[in-house]
């Protein structure tokens, strides 16, 4: 177990629950209420999310540094020599799957790119870059996996403009995003599915990294459409677990925290690029969703422990507090704090 109380500096979120979900191998994927379900082990998806959140936290502590080291070592071990990535590890530290190119491959590259760009020590940045380049040798056939990977590549490219592997991955990642087929449904897919905002965000990241104004305009247009579809009755009403098509306008359940966090990340990036306060307001709405300004009027974040709840239901919430939902809440908190809207979000 990563020891400690989870005490943080003023203004920082509590990481107590994230530490409780973690041990010497990584971050446990699931929890029963607030107790880690060790029998389900760990996955790269969540360890990668954890590494991103920890690396970008401005108020570093010894506990966060220890979790960053654990998470980076996990991802280094997950990437094989060909660039394929294992996803699942059991509680003993043994991989239980064949290495592949699913979403976890893309999330691993995303986290490695962020770490290569922003880790506080040169040694950690160098290690992350080595693993990043190993995974960047190959390509996934899945659009979202490629989008996740391209986000990491854009971060790496922002610190090393001559990194040809990162540049190639950025271009390949956005190349798979289709153009909308009609003016009534301005989305590149027939339905919204999950972590939808990663698609406009990677367009924005790529546009910035490659100085492409047309791609910037496309990313902003897609993001405006997504925010409009996922807003109702004055608050976020994000796509439910079953997805959303053009004719579906009523609130949907279960709503997943990952959808809100992805939207917060994309809108924060849009604000960084444009300075338009509408995107800052959208980040405030995302944080407001966690505070209870949502379709069920239910709080989805525990301030004391930093835990996020696993899903918004029509009559309340799923009381389990697994890694994905907790990291989604912490990530959204970080963006809201960075843009100064923690106090603006209200129920």
HELIX and SHEET records of a PDB file:
HELIX    1   1 UNK A   16  UNK A   20  1                                   5    
HELIX    2   2 UNK A   38  UNK A   40  5                                   3    
HELIX    3   3 UNK A   44  UNK A   55  1                                  12    
HELIX    4   4 UNK A   62  UNK A   78  1                                  17    
HELIX    5   5 UNK A  103  UNK A  118  1                                  16    
HELIX    6   6 UNK A  122  UNK A  135  1                                  14    
HELIX    7   7 UNK A  143  UNK A  159  1                                  17    
HELIX    8   8 UNK A  164  UNK A  175  1                                  12    
HELIX    9   9 UNK A  198  UNK A  210  1                                  13    
HELIX   10  10 UNK A  213  UNK A  229  1                                  17    
HELIX   11  11 UNK A  257  UNK A  274  1                                  18    
HELIX   12  12 UNK A  277  UNK A  291  1                                  15    
HELIX   13  13 UNK A  323  UNK A  338  1                                  16    
SHEET    1   A 2 UNK A  31  UNK A  32  0                                        
SHEET    2   A 2 UNK A  35  UNK A  36 -1                                        
SHEET    1   B 2 UNK A  42  UNK A  43  0                                        
SHEET    2   B 2 UNK A  88  UNK A  89 -1                                        
SHEET    1   C 2 UNK A 231  UNK A 232  0                                        
SHEET    2   C 2 UNK A 235  UNK A 236 -1                                        
SHEET    1   D 2 UNK A 301  UNK A 302  0                                        
SHEET    2   D 2 UNK A 307  UNK A 308 -1                                        
SHEET    1   E 2 UNK A 311  UNK A 313  0                                        
SHEET    2   E 2 UNK A 316  UNK A 318 -1                                        
END                                                                             
